[in-house]
């Protein structure tokens, strides 16, 4: 098992452990990979997914405005 020294308390910890067992300091390389895998977060933003979110917000706003206009037109003709 490969080990390294914790920079804070200088005790040996496993390379694959997420935190130091003695002081609780997070192992930044393991924690960083864990967060990327678990939550699917990347440092570079995916522009396509952001574009889809913006379009979906605009489309939903458009449907709300059209619905309000239809309700107003129906109420005016009665």
Z-matrix of the N, CA and C atoms (Angstrom, degrees):
N
C 1 1.451
C 2 1.529 1 107.98
N 3 1.300 2 116.36 1 128.73
C 4 1.467 3 121.18 2 179.82
C 5 1.522 4 109.10 3 -81.66
N 6 1.310 5 115.07 4 138.01
C 7 1.449 6 120.47 5 -179.16
C 8 1.521 7 109.86 6 -131.32
N 9 1.306 8 115.61 7 159.10
C 10 1.459 9 121.43 8 174.31
C 11 1.517 10 107.90 9 -142.38
N 12 1.321 11 115.36 10 167.23
C 13 1.460 12 119.96 11 -179.51
C 14 1.520 13 110.15 12 -87.59
N 15 1.314 14 115.13 13 138.12
C 16 1.461 15 120.61 14 174.34
C 17 1.530 16 107.32 15 -70.52
N 18 1.332 17 118.57 16 130.87
C 19 1.469 18 119.94 17 -178.10
C 20 1.523 19 113.48 18 -67.26
N 21 1.324 20 117.34 19 -20.07
C 22 1.460 21 119.62 20 -176.73
C 23 1.531 22 112.05 21 -90.46
N 24 1.328 23 117.47 22 -51.51
C 25 1.471 24 119.68 23 -174.48
C 26 1.524 25 113.07 24 -106.60
N 27 1.338 26 118.51 25 -6.59
C 28 1.470 27 124.99 26 177.53
C 29 1.527 28 114.47 27 66.14
N 30 1.315 29 119.30 28 17.34
C 31 1.459 30 122.49 29 174.07
C 32 1.517 31 109.39 30 -87.53
N 33 1.323 32 117.56 31 153.42
C 34 1.453 33 121.70 32 179.87
C 35 1.529 34 109.87 33 -76.38
N 36 1.327 35 115.53 34 131.81
C 37 1.468 36 121.02 35 176.05
C 38 1.518 37 108.32 36 -130.46
N 39 1.308 38 116.08 37 157.44
C 40 1.455 39 121.24 38 177.71
C 41 1.529 40 109.43 39 -69.92
N 42 1.319 41 115.52 40 147.61
C 43 1.470 42 119.81 41 -179.97
C 44 1.521 43 110.26 42 -66.18
N 45 1.333 44 116.78 43 -32.31
C 46 1.471 45 120.04 44 -175.94
C 47 1.518 46 113.95 45 -89.22
N 48 1.334 47 117.92 46 -2.65
C 49 1.474 48 118.91 47 -178.93
C 50 1.523 49 110.28 48 -76.40
N 51 1.324 50 118.05 49 139.36
C 52 1.465 51 119.84 50 -178.17
C 53 1.522 52 113.63 51 -73.29
N 54 1.348 53 117.76 52 -26.49
C 55 1.464 54 120.70 53 179.62
C 56 1.523 55 109.37 54 -141.16
N 57 1.319 56 115.55 55 162.32
C 58 1.459 57 121.44 56 174.10
C 59 1.529 58 108.22 57 -75.10
N 60 1.323 59 116.66 58 133.85
C 61 1.464 60 120.50 59 -178.07
C 62 1.518 61 112.12 60 -71.31
N 63 1.331 62 117.59 61 -23.88
C 64 1.457 63 121.04 62 -174.68
C 65 1.528 64 112.63 63 -90.46
N 66 1.327 65 116.90 64 -47.50
C 67 1.468 66 118.72 65 -175.77
C 68 1.527 67 113.47 66 -108.45
N 69 1.343 68 118.01 67 -15.44
C 70 1.460 69 120.94 68 177.91
C 71 1.512 70 114.79 69 85.81
N 72 1.322 71 117.21 70 6.33
C 73 1.465 72 120.13 71 179.88
C 74 1.530 73 109.32 72 -67.54
N 75 1.347 74 118.41 73 132.98
C 76 1.470 75 119.82 74 -179.92
C 77 1.525 76 111.21 75 -71.94
N 78 1.310 77 115.46 76 142.12
C 79 1.457 78 121.96 77 173.76
C 80 1.518 79 106.35 78 -82.81
N 81 1.323 80 117.35 79 105.97
C 82 1.469 81 120.20 80 -167.03
C 83 1.516 82 113.30 81 -63.92
N 84 1.321 83 118.72 82 -30.15
C 85 1.456 84 119.43 83 -179.04
C 86 1.523 85 110.81 84 -73.60
N 87 1.304 86 118.01 85 -42.65
C 88 1.467 87 121.42 86 178.56
C 89 1.518 88 109.80 87 -68.96
N 90 1.338 89 117.52 88 -43.17
C 91 1.462 90 121.50 89 -179.06
C 92 1.528 91 110.53 90 -63.35
N 93 1.335 92 116.91 91 -41.33
C 94 1.460 93 121.59 92 -179.84
C 95 1.527 94 110.51 93 -61.93
N 96 1.329 95 117.73 94 -46.33
C 97 1.468 96 120.75 95 178.90
C 98 1.524 97 110.99 96 -65.70
N 99 1.314 98 116.84 97 -37.81
C 100 1.464 99 120.81 98 179.35
C 101 1.524 100 110.94 99 -62.18
N 102 1.312 101 116.29 100 -45.01
C 103 1.468 102 119.99 101 -179.57
C 104 1.518 103 110.40 102 -64.91
N 105 1.325 104 117.23 103 -41.19
C 106 1.469 105 119.89 104 179.05
C 107 1.519 106 111.47 105 -61.53
N 108 1.345 107 116.42 106 -44.42
C 109 1.459 108 119.33 107 -178.39
C 110 1.518 109 111.77 108 -72.23
N 111 1.328 110 116.94 109 -42.43
C 112 1.451 111 120.98 110 -173.72
C 113 1.522 112 112.04 111 -70.22
N 114 1.302 113 116.56 112 -46.52
C 115 1.463 114 120.63 113 -173.52
C 116 1.518 115 112.83 114 -105.53
N 117 1.351 116 117.22 115 1.82
C 118 1.460 117 122.80 116 177.91
C 119 1.521 118 111.20 117 55.43
N 120 1.324 119 115.51 118 46.02
C 121 1.454 120 119.76 119 179.42
C 122 1.520 121 109.01 120 -100.70
N 123 1.272 122 116.87 121 135.27
C 124 1.449 123 123.55 122 177.22
C 125 1.515 124 108.38 123 -118.40
N 126 1.325 125 115.68 124 154.65
C 127 1.454 126 118.70 125 178.63
C 128 1.531 127 111.35 126 -70.47
N 129 1.316 128 115.96 127 -37.26
C 130 1.466 129 119.20 128 177.87
C 131 1.518 130 108.61 129 -87.04
N 132 1.297 131 116.51 130 131.63
C 133 1.461 132 119.86 131 -179.84
C 134 1.525 133 109.56 132 -75.27
N 135 1.297 134 114.85 133 138.79
C 136 1.446 135 120.79 134 177.13
C 137 1.522 136 107.99 135 -81.50
N 138 1.302 137 115.66 136 109.07
C 139 1.475 138 119.57 137 -174.61
C 140 1.517 139 111.92 138 -67.31
N 141 1.326 140 116.41 139 -31.25
C 142 1.455 141 118.75 140 -178.71
C 143 1.524 142 111.19 141 -65.61
N 144 1.329 143 117.01 142 -42.46
C 145 1.464 144 119.03 143 -179.58
C 146 1.531 145 110.33 144 -68.57
N 147 1.333 146 117.78 145 -36.95
C 148 1.463 147 120.34 146 176.43
C 149 1.529 148 110.31 147 -65.06
N 150 1.316 149 116.86 148 -38.00
C 151 1.459 150 121.66 149 178.71
C 152 1.527 151 110.11 150 -64.37
N 153 1.351 152 116.97 151 -41.15
C 154 1.464 153 120.31 152 178.52
C 155 1.522 154 111.05 153 -63.57
N 156 1.321 155 117.75 154 -38.46
C 157 1.466 156 121.28 155 179.17
C 158 1.522 157 110.31 156 -64.88
N 159 1.333 158 116.61 157 -43.89
C 160 1.472 159 120.38 158 -179.86
C 161 1.522 160 110.10 159 -63.36
N 162 1.333 161 117.15 160 -43.64
C 163 1.460 162 120.59 161 179.96
C 164 1.529 163 110.23 162 -64.44
N 165 1.328 164 117.81 163 -41.82
C 166 1.463 165 119.57 164 -178.68
C 167 1.529 166 110.69 165 -66.00
N 168 1.324 167 117.83 166 -34.93
C 169 1.464 168 120.42 167 176.61
C 170 1.523 169 110.54 168 -66.41
N 171 1.338 170 116.57 169 -41.43
C 172 1.459 171 120.09 170 179.83
C 173 1.524 172 111.09 171 -66.95
N 174 1.319 173 117.36 172 -40.18
C 175 1.461 174 120.91 173 -179.57
C 176 1.527 175 110.35 174 -66.51
N 177 1.326 176 117.15 175 -41.90
C 178 1.459 177 119.22 176 179.43
C 179 1.533 178 110.75 177 -66.01
N 180 1.319 179 117.40 178 -38.00
C 181 1.468 180 120.75 179 176.52
C 182 1.525 181 110.10 180 -64.61
N 183 1.310 182 117.83 181 -39.53
C 184 1.455 183 122.11 182 178.59
C 185 1.533 184 111.07 183 -63.07
N 186 1.333 185 117.83 184 -44.17
C 187 1.458 186 120.87 185 178.01
C 188 1.520 187 111.95 186 -64.04
N 189 1.314 188 117.15 187 -37.60
C 190 1.468 189 120.15 188 177.89
C 191 1.521 190 110.43 189 -64.51
N 192 1.337 191 117.74 190 -43.91
C 193 1.469 192 121.64 191 179.77
C 194 1.528 193 110.15 192 -65.18
N 195 1.335 194 117.47 193 -42.89
C 196 1.468 195 120.56 194 178.82
C 197 1.532 196 110.10 195 -63.31
N 198 1.324 197 117.71 196 -41.09
C 199 1.464 198 121.40 197 178.23
C 200 1.518 199 111.59 198 -62.14
N 201 1.319 200 117.24 199 -42.88
C 202 1.473 201 120.86 200 178.30
C 203 1.518 202 110.65 201 -64.32
N 204 1.325 203 117.46 202 -41.53
C 205 1.466 204 120.53 203 178.54
C 206 1.530 205 111.38 204 -63.92
N 207 1.323 206 117.74 205 -40.32
C 208 1.462 207 120.87 206 178.75
C 209 1.524 208 110.01 207 -64.41
N 210 1.314 209 117.26 208 -43.26
C 211 1.478 210 120.70 209 177.99
C 212 1.522 211 110.89 210 -62.30
N 213 1.328 212 117.59 211 -41.37
C 214 1.461 213 120.70 212 178.27
C 215 1.524 214 111.66 213 -65.74
N 216 1.311 215 117.87 214 -41.42
C 217 1.462 216 120.81 215 179.21
C 218 1.526 217 110.77 216 -65.99
N 219 1.313 218 118.15 217 -40.58
C 220 1.459 219 120.61 218 178.92
C 221 1.536 220 110.36 219 -64.97
N 222 1.333 221 116.78 220 -40.61
C 223 1.457 222 119.51 221 -179.12
C 224 1.533 223 111.94 222 -70.33
N 225 1.340 224 118.27 223 -29.17
C 226 1.467 225 121.41 224 178.58
C 227 1.528 226 111.57 225 -72.76
N 228 1.343 227 118.48 226 -34.61
C 229 1.468 228 121.41 227 -176.85
C 230 1.521 229 112.97 228 -83.47
N 231 1.312 230 119.37 229 -8.37
C 232 1.479 231 119.55 230 179.37
C 233 1.450 232 111.88 231 -83.67
